[in-house]
Amino acid sequence: MAKQVPDSITPATRLVTAGRRAEWTGPVVNPPVVRASTHLYEDSAAQQAGLRVNQDGVFHYGARGGPTQWALADALTELEPGAAGTMLYPTGLAAPAMALLSVLKAGDEVLVSDNSYDPSRTIAVHALRDYGITVRFFDPLDVAGFASMIAESSRAVLLEAPGSVSMEMCDIPALAQTAKARGLAVLMDNTWAGPTGFQAIRHGVDMSILALTKHVGGHSDLMLGSVTANAEYYPRLRKRSLMLGQQAPPDDCALALRGLRTMALRLERSSASALTIAEWLQHRPEVAAVLFPMLPGSPGHDLWKRDFTGGCGLMTIIMQGGDLAARDRLVDALNLFGIGYSWGGFESLALGSHPERDRDILPWPPRGIDPDNRHAVRLWIGLEDPADLIADLDQALAAWRQG
């Protein structure tokens, strides 16, 4: 007989138990990898009856998924209190695209937070406008002014907290309340903290977007995205996603399920190491600012402390003066930090960034920082020993000074 998991368990425990229903796993611990395009029916009557049933967990055709995908979607839904369901996508970028297309049509307007990640901005500025949808960016830190941005044609708002490059932390509950009072769908990229660090739907979000490539995968070996939605918006999301042929590969879903089970431990280690490193960096004379909401005194820390229960190891540092050549010299001198896109894996990464290219309203550098200090490096802190990472940063900062 299947054991009953108490509703009162913590998110860390739920990461271990979620999505492990007997109908997905059978007698084994993990759901098997079911690779299937064609599902066979017992007879013609069963095939014809299947045409009248379109719901998660019911076989029809591979485009609707199978046990491996359903187990991952079920697990992600369990992690978001108030969620009705989750859709999976072959990349993290496909997730915000499908969320937006499920609530917008020609003639509508979407309001996009000006700290949104570049790929999300690309979807908005290029793809949505090509479909006759108006896109306007807004200052996510101006809660009072947000209401005046909402127009008669506004149908949705896309939020991100913190911005995954510039790290601004906005007041999600306040912005969501204002948007919902005017009938807007509230979408949020919640990849930085994830559902264990910020319960988006409980804080007023209608659709919580994740790049599963990052924390859930955790090993830099898969591409995957998800959108978890409440009861009002999940049917629309599911219908549009299936209509446009969106589904995630079962092998990647199996890797994501495996990563999910250890995600709490990895995030705990990465966050603790990042905080240690951020505290060290903020006292370095070469560093003008450390943008990391978990760090006391960093911009947005009070909002993080109020609304979030966790975070991750992603931060941005702004150098004290210097130029692009000096910034690149710093990145190139690092030995334990790889140079590469993405984050959330076990390995540390460093990347010279250009937040000023992806802003229409917000200033760069952020308010309160000397405009002469504008050259930024994004750091992802992985699972290496933080003492080793600090030593590596120390020698790289020496290279930055001596250039």
C-alpha positions as CSV (number, residue, x, y, z in Angstrom):
1,M,0.0,0.0,0.0
2,A,1.3,3.4,-0.9
3,K,2.5,5.6,2.0
4,Q,0.7,8.9,2.6
5,V,2.9,11.9,2.7
6,P,1.8,14.5,5.2
7,D,0.7,17.9,3.8
8,S,2.8,19.7,6.5
9,I,6.2,18.6,5.2
10,T,8.8,21.2,4.4
11,P,9.8,22.2,0.9
12,A,13.1,20.3,1.3
13,T,11.3,17.1,2.1
14,R,8.8,17.7,-0.7
15,L,11.7,17.8,-3.2
16,V,12.3,14.2,-2.3
17,T,8.7,13.0,-2.3
18,A,7.1,15.0,-5.0
19,G,6.1,13.4,-8.3
20,R,6.6,9.9,-7.0
21,R,3.1,8.6,-7.4
22,A,2.8,4.9,-7.8
23,E,1.2,5.3,-11.3
24,W,4.4,7.0,-12.5
25,T,7.0,4.9,-10.7
26,G,5.5,1.5,-10.2
27,P,7.5,-0.5,-7.7
28,V,10.8,1.4,-8.2
29,V,12.1,4.7,-6.6
30,N,12.4,6.7,-9.8
31,P,9.9,7.0,-12.7
32,P,11.2,5.0,-15.7
33,V,12.2,6.9,-18.8
34,V,9.3,6.3,-21.2
35,R,10.3,7.2,-24.7
36,A,7.1,7.1,-26.7
37,S,5.5,8.8,-29.7
38,T,2.7,6.3,-30.3
39,H,0.5,5.0,-27.6
40,L,-1.4,1.8,-28.4
41,Y,-5.2,1.3,-27.7
42,E,-6.8,-2.1,-27.0
43,D,-9.4,-1.6,-29.7
44,S,-11.1,1.0,-31.9
45,A,-13.6,1.8,-29.3
46,A,-10.9,2.7,-26.8
47,Q,-9.2,4.8,-29.5
48,Q,-12.3,6.7,-30.2
49,A,-13.1,7.2,-26.5
50,G,-9.6,8.6,-26.1
51,L,-10.4,11.4,-28.5
52,R,-13.0,12.6,-25.9
53,V,-10.5,12.7,-23.1
54,N,-7.7,15.4,-22.9
55,Q,-6.1,15.6,-19.5
56,D,-2.8,15.2,-17.9
57,G,-1.9,11.6,-17.0
58,V,-4.1,10.0,-19.7
59,F,-2.3,8.4,-22.7
60,H,-3.1,9.7,-26.1
61,Y,0.0,10.6,-28.2
62,G,3.6,11.4,-27.3
63,A,3.0,15.1,-27.8
64,R,0.9,15.1,-24.6
65,G,3.7,13.5,-22.6
66,G,4.0,10.3,-20.7
67,P,4.8,9.1,-17.2
68,T,8.3,10.6,-17.1
69,Q,7.0,14.1,-18.1
70,W,3.9,13.8,-15.9
71,A,6.0,12.9,-12.9
72,L,8.2,16.0,-13.3
73,A,5.3,18.3,-13.9
74,D,3.4,16.8,-10.9
75,A,6.5,17.4,-8.7
76,L,6.9,21.0,-9.7
77,T,3.2,21.6,-9.1
78,E,3.5,20.2,-5.6
79,L,6.2,22.7,-4.9
80,E,4.0,25.7,-5.6
81,P,1.1,26.0,-3.0
82,G,-2.0,27.1,-4.9
83,A,-0.9,25.7,-8.3
84,A,-3.2,23.8,-10.5
85,G,-0.7,22.3,-12.9
86,T,2.7,22.6,-14.7
87,M,3.6,22.6,-18.4
88,L,7.1,21.6,-19.5
89,Y,9.1,22.9,-22.4
90,P,12.3,21.9,-24.3
91,T,14.2,25.1,-23.2
92,G,14.0,27.7,-20.5
93,L,13.4,30.3,-23.2
94,A,10.3,28.5,-24.5
95,A,8.7,28.8,-21.0
96,P,8.1,32.6,-20.9
97,A,7.3,32.6,-24.6
98,M,4.4,30.1,-24.1
99,A,3.2,31.8,-20.9
100,L,2.9,35.1,-22.7
101,L,1.3,33.6,-25.8
102,S,-1.3,31.9,-23.6
103,V,-2.7,35.3,-22.3
104,L,-2.0,37.7,-25.2
105,K,-3.4,38.3,-28.6
106,A,-3.1,40.9,-31.3
107,G,-4.1,44.4,-30.0
108,D,-3.2,43.5,-26.4
109,E,-0.5,45.1,-24.4
110,V,2.1,43.5,-22.0
111,L,4.0,45.4,-19.4
112,V,7.6,44.1,-18.9
113,S,9.8,44.8,-15.9
114,D,12.9,46.7,-17.1
115,N,15.2,44.3,-15.2
116,S,14.0,41.3,-17.2
117,Y,16.7,38.9,-18.6
118,D,17.8,39.6,-22.1
119,P,16.1,36.5,-23.7
120,S,12.8,37.5,-22.2
121,R,13.2,41.0,-23.6
122,T,13.9,39.5,-27.0
123,I,10.7,37.6,-26.9
124,A,8.8,40.7,-26.0
125,V,10.5,43.2,-28.3
126,H,10.7,41.1,-31.4
127,A,8.3,38.1,-31.4
128,L,5.3,39.7,-29.5
129,R,5.5,42.9,-31.5
130,D,5.5,40.9,-34.7
131,Y,2.2,39.5,-33.6
132,G,0.6,42.9,-33.1
133,I,1.1,43.0,-29.3
134,T,2.3,46.2,-27.7
135,V,5.2,46.0,-25.3
136,R,6.1,48.6,-22.7
137,F,8.8,48.4,-20.1
138,F,8.4,49.8,-16.6
139,D,10.5,50.5,-13.6
140,P,9.8,47.6,-11.2
141,L,11.1,49.6,-8.2
142,D,8.4,52.3,-8.7
143,V,5.5,50.6,-7.1
144,A,3.5,53.8,-6.8
145,G,3.9,54.6,-10.4
146,F,3.1,51.1,-11.7
147,A,-0.7,51.6,-11.6
148,S,-0.4,54.6,-14.0
149,M,1.3,52.4,-16.5
150,I,-1.7,50.1,-16.9
151,A,-3.7,51.0,-20.0
152,E,-7.1,49.8,-21.2
153,S,-5.4,47.3,-23.5
154,S,-3.0,45.9,-20.9
155,R,-3.5,42.2,-20.3
156,A,-0.4,40.9,-18.6
157,V,2.7,41.9,-16.7
158,L,6.0,40.0,-16.7
159,L,8.1,40.3,-13.5
160,E,11.5,39.0,-12.5
161,A,12.9,39.1,-9.0
162,P,15.7,39.7,-8.7
163,G,16.8,40.7,-12.1
164,S,19.3,37.9,-13.1
165,V,22.0,40.3,-14.2
166,S,21.3,43.6,-12.4
167,M,19.8,42.0,-9.3
168,E,17.1,44.6,-8.5
169,M,14.6,43.1,-6.1
170,C,11.0,44.4,-6.6
171,D,8.0,44.2,-4.4
172,I,6.2,41.2,-6.1
173,P,3.1,41.1,-3.8
174,A,2.4,44.8,-4.2
175,L,2.9,44.8,-8.0
176,A,0.8,41.7,-8.3
177,Q,-2.0,43.1,-6.3
178,T,-2.1,46.3,-8.4
179,A,-2.1,44.3,-11.6
180,K,-4.7,41.8,-10.6
181,A,-7.0,44.6,-9.4
182,R,-7.0,45.8,-13.0
183,G,-7.5,42.3,-14.5
184,L,-4.0,41.6,-15.7
185,A,-2.4,38.2,-15.6
186,V,0.8,38.2,-13.5
187,L,3.7,36.3,-14.8
188,M,7.0,35.9,-13.0
189,D,10.4,34.5,-13.9
190,N,11.2,32.8,-10.6
191,T,14.4,31.0,-11.6
192,W,16.8,32.7,-9.2
193,A,15.1,31.5,-6.0
194,G,12.9,28.9,-7.4
195,P,9.8,27.5,-5.6
196,T,11.8,26.5,-2.5
197,G,13.0,30.1,-2.0
198,F,10.0,32.0,-3.1
199,Q,6.4,30.7,-3.4
200,A,5.3,32.8,-6.3
201,I,1.7,31.8,-6.6
202,R,1.1,32.3,-2.9
203,H,2.4,35.8,-3.3
204,G,-0.1,36.7,-6.0
205,V,1.6,35.4,-9.2
206,D,-0.6,33.6,-11.7
207,M,2.2,31.8,-13.6
208,S,5.6,31.0,-12.2
209,I,8.3,30.5,-14.8
210,L,11.5,28.4,-14.3
211,A,14.5,27.6,-16.5
212,L,14.9,24.1,-15.2
213,T,18.2,24.0,-17.0
214,K,19.6,25.8,-14.0
215,H,18.9,24.7,-10.4
216,V,16.6,21.8,-11.1
217,G,19.0,20.2,-13.6
218,G,22.0,21.4,-11.5
219,H,24.7,19.6,-13.6
220,S,24.9,21.7,-16.8
221,D,23.7,18.8,-18.9
222,L,20.1,19.5,-19.9
223,M,17.9,22.2,-21.5
224,L,14.4,22.5,-20.0
225,G,11.8,25.0,-18.9
226,S,8.5,25.0,-17.0
227,V,5.5,27.2,-16.2
228,T,3.4,26.4,-13.1
229,A,0.0,28.1,-13.1
230,N,-3.0,28.6,-10.8
231,A,-6.5,27.3,-11.6
232,E,-7.5,30.4,-13.5
233,Y,-4.7,30.3,-16.0
234,Y,-3.5,26.7,-16.2
235,P,-6.2,25.5,-18.7
236,R,-5.3,28.4,-21.0
237,L,-1.6,27.6,-20.7
238,R,-2.1,23.9,-21.3
239,K,-4.4,24.4,-24.3
240,R,-2.0,26.9,-26.1
241,S,1.1,24.9,-25.3
242,L,-0.3,21.7,-26.7
243,M,-1.8,23.5,-29.7
244,L,1.7,24.8,-30.6
245,G,3.4,21.4,-30.1
246,Q,5.3,22.1,-26.9
247,Q,6.6,19.1,-25.0
248,A,9.8,18.3,-23.1
249,P,12.1,15.3,-24.0
250,P,11.6,12.4,-21.5
251,D,15.4,11.9,-21.1
252,D,15.8,15.5,-20.0
253,C,12.8,15.2,-17.7
254,A,14.4,12.1,-16.0
255,L,17.6,14.1,-15.5
256,A,15.6,17.0,-14.0
257,L,13.8,14.7,-11.7
258,R,17.2,13.3,-10.5
259,G,18.5,16.9,-10.0
260,L,15.3,17.9,-8.1
261,R,16.0,15.4,-5.3
262,T,19.3,17.1,-4.4
263,M,18.4,20.7,-5.2
264,A,17.9,21.7,-1.6
265,L,21.4,20.6,-0.6
266,R,23.0,22.2,-3.6
267,L,21.1,25.5,-3.1
268,E,22.0,25.6,0.5
269,R,25.7,25.1,-0.2
270,S,25.8,27.5,-3.1
271,S,23.9,30.2,-1.2
272,A,26.1,29.9,1.9
273,S,29.3,30.0,-0.1
274,A,28.0,33.0,-2.1
275,L,27.2,34.9,1.0
276,T,30.7,34.3,2.4
277,I,32.2,35.4,-0.9
278,A,29.9,38.4,-1.2
279,E,30.9,39.6,2.3
280,W,34.6,39.3,1.4
281,L,34.1,41.1,-1.9
282,Q,32.2,44.1,-0.4
283,H,35.4,45.0,1.6
284,R,37.7,44.8,-1.4
285,P,38.9,48.2,-2.7
286,E,38.6,47.0,-6.3
287,V,34.9,46.4,-5.9
288,A,32.4,49.3,-5.9
289,A,29.3,47.3,-5.2
290,V,28.1,43.8,-4.6
291,L,24.6,43.2,-6.0
292,F,23.3,40.2,-4.1
293,P,19.9,40.5,-2.3
294,M,20.9,37.9,0.3
295,L,23.7,40.2,1.5
296,P,22.7,42.6,4.3
297,G,23.0,46.2,3.1
298,S,22.8,45.1,-0.6
299,P,20.0,46.8,-2.6
300,G,16.7,44.8,-2.1
301,H,17.8,42.9,0.9
302,D,14.8,44.1,3.0
303,L,12.4,42.8,0.4
304,W,14.3,39.5,0.1
305,K,14.2,39.1,3.8
306,R,10.5,39.8,4.0
307,D,9.2,37.6,1.1
308,F,11.9,35.0,0.4
309,T,13.0,32.0,2.3
310,G,16.1,31.2,0.1
311,G,18.1,32.2,-2.9
312,C,21.1,31.0,-4.8
313,G,24.7,31.7,-5.7
314,L,24.1,34.2,-8.5
315,M,25.4,37.8,-8.0
316,T,26.9,40.7,-9.9
317,I,29.8,42.8,-8.8
318,I,30.6,46.3,-10.1
319,M,34.2,47.2,-10.4
320,Q,35.7,50.4,-8.9
321,G,36.6,52.3,-12.0
322,G,38.7,50.6,-14.6
323,D,37.6,49.8,-18.2
324,L,36.4,46.9,-20.3
325,A,39.9,45.6,-20.8
326,A,40.5,45.5,-17.1
327,R,37.1,43.7,-16.5
328,D,38.0,41.1,-19.1
329,R,41.5,40.7,-17.6
330,L,39.8,39.9,-14.3
331,V,37.6,37.3,-15.8
332,D,40.4,35.7,-17.8
333,A,42.7,35.5,-14.7
334,L,40.2,33.3,-12.9
335,N,41.1,29.6,-12.8
336,L,38.2,28.0,-10.9
337,F,35.5,30.0,-12.6
338,G,34.6,29.0,-16.1
339,I,33.6,31.6,-18.7
340,G,30.1,30.6,-20.0
341,Y,26.4,31.4,-20.1
342,S,23.8,30.0,-17.9
343,W,24.3,29.2,-14.2
344,G,22.8,26.9,-11.5
345,G,25.3,24.1,-12.1
346,F,27.8,22.6,-9.8
347,E,30.7,24.6,-11.3
348,S,31.4,28.3,-10.7
349,L,31.1,30.7,-13.6
350,A,32.2,34.3,-14.3
351,L,31.0,36.5,-17.2
352,G,31.5,40.1,-18.1
353,S,28.1,41.6,-18.5
354,H,26.5,44.7,-20.1
355,P,23.3,45.4,-18.1
356,E,23.1,48.9,-19.8
357,R,22.3,47.2,-23.1
358,D,19.1,45.6,-21.7
359,R,17.5,48.6,-20.0
360,D,15.0,51.1,-21.3
361,I,14.2,53.0,-18.0
362,L,16.3,51.8,-15.1
363,P,19.7,53.6,-14.9
364,W,23.0,51.7,-15.0
365,P,24.9,51.6,-12.8
366,P,22.0,51.4,-10.3
367,R,21.0,54.5,-8.3
368,G,23.3,55.3,-5.5
369,I,26.4,54.1,-7.3
370,D,29.0,56.4,-8.9
371,P,28.3,56.6,-12.6
372,D,32.0,56.1,-13.3
373,N,31.7,52.6,-11.8
374,R,29.8,50.7,-14.4
375,H,31.8,47.6,-15.5
376,A,30.1,44.5,-14.2
377,V,31.0,40.8,-13.7
378,R,28.3,38.3,-13.1
379,L,29.4,35.5,-10.8
380,W,27.8,32.1,-10.3
381,I,29.1,30.4,-7.1
382,G,29.0,26.6,-7.5
383,L,29.9,23.8,-5.1
384,E,33.6,24.3,-4.8
385,D,35.1,25.2,-1.4
386,P,34.5,28.9,-0.9
387,A,38.0,29.3,0.5
388,D,39.4,28.1,-2.8
389,L,37.1,30.5,-4.7
390,I,38.1,33.4,-2.6
391,A,41.8,32.7,-3.2
392,D,41.1,32.5,-6.9
393,L,39.2,35.9,-6.9
394,D,42.1,37.4,-4.8
395,Q,44.7,36.6,-7.4
396,A,42.4,37.7,-10.2
397,L,41.8,41.0,-8.5
398,A,45.6,41.4,-8.4
399,A,45.7,40.9,-12.1
400,W,43.0,43.6,-12.5
401,R,45.0,46.1,-10.5
402,Q,48.3,45.4,-12.2
403,G,47.1,45.8,-15.7
